[in-house]
Amino acid sequence: MTAKQLAVLILMLGVGRGATFVFPKFGRKNPKTRRVVLEYVDSIIIAGVAALFIIHFLFRTFYIPSGSMIPTLKVKDYILVNEFIYKLKEPTYGDVVVFKPPPEANAEGKDFIKRVMALEGDTISVRGGKVFINGEAKDEPYVEFEPDYYYPPMKVPSGNLFVMGDNRPSSADSHVWGFLPVKNVVGKAVLIILPISRIRILK
């Protein structure tokens, strides 16, 4: 159920609940049943309002349209993105982030999802199928397909990140279009929610 559908459901329940005040005799012949039904309706309305608040202000859903994050994320996965976390702290190594790509990415208004590999001040390079951060090769258990390209040592500018897809040979990421401004980050991907068989916390 989408946030819009949930809002419509809450509105309909709210109207129904309000009708009990306009028509106070409704259901009075079975007061016990009336009480139980109204308790359920009230509970659903409260839970729905809370869910809408969380979805609108703290989290959002995101659909995976490509294979650039295989094997961590697969095409048609739906994930939950925490949009509040980076108001409290900065993105860090290994975070899977949703962001608005820079103009160089030619994204046509679409959001991207990649993994944070390097922070401002770090020097990153790619060679021999390995990613090096400040001269040290990264241990990356989440990578199935290693990068098949060379990327010369580059220092990440202040206020920027270097992000990469886990499917290294098939990802248009920072090695293609450059550094990502931290201000462009929308949130952190925290959970796969669909399909049900793939529900898991993202690492």
Secondary structure, 3 states (H helix, E strand, C coil): CCHHHHHHHHHHHHHHHHHHHHCCCCCCCCHHHHHHHHHHHHHHHHHHHHHHHHHHHHEEEEECCCCCCCCCCCCCCEEEEECCHHHCCCCCCCCEEEECCCHHHCCCCCCEEEEEEECCCCEEEEECCEEEECCEECCCCCCCECCCCCEEEEECCCCEEEEECCEHHHCCCHHHHCCEEHHHEEEEEEEEEECHHHCEECC
